[in-house]
């Protein structure tokens, strides 16, 4: 081989080998795709896991479960997925995108109606026939997650339908890309009322809980988790096991989450 060709070919060969070999190396720090409502609890859990086990903490990425599931479908490099409902986890499982035998439910939550903490709270009781549209006032909108895709929005629609309030508010929604955006709309006073999880309301001092939706008015709010089938992380399964342990359960409980249903 001529010298100048050798100078070109050798680096190209090395680069090609690197591209082949790097993906095969297991990462020590798992990438976790998690529902936005888990942020405070999962942040604390990741830090506690790193302190207890050593090494870097898991890398956490938060968004709506629907958006994260679609990213995983498109090949995003996630090692662990934690959803805010069963539907999106079922969707990935049907597509063969989860590691068999790793799925587990970590915690549960409640659905609440919130308003800004400043000013008087509306006197509303979430029962059949609730006059929710009247409470919004003229021009006011109800902040919710996207009711077609985001778990918090789906739970909200189911609850409103159950109480007979859906027809009166369906045209007065401020639909957000995830539950935390809906929370922010109320916290900033841009929406007079919103529907979020109890743990979201707890994390934001600028809102107050007006009332809690009856549990029977919507499907159970649960957080299933599973290792992604394409994961190359050496610690994804270990972190999931830790989240299910008494230490992990205690961290979630400290941030307002209820235990996983039995």
Secondary structure, 3 states (H helix, E strand, C coil): CCHHHHHHHHHHHHHHHHHHHHCCCCECCCEEEEEHHHHHHHHHHHHHHHHHHCCCCCEEEEECHHHHHHHHHCCCCCCEEECCCHHHHHHHHHCCCECCCCCEEEEEECEEEEEECCCCCCCCCCCCCCCHHHHHCCCCCEEEECCCCCHHHHHHHHHHHHCCCHHHHCCCEEEECCHHHHHHHHHCCCCCEEEEEHHHHHHCCCEEEEEECCHHHCCCEEEEEEEECCCCECCHHHHHHHHHCHHHHHHHHHCCCEECCC
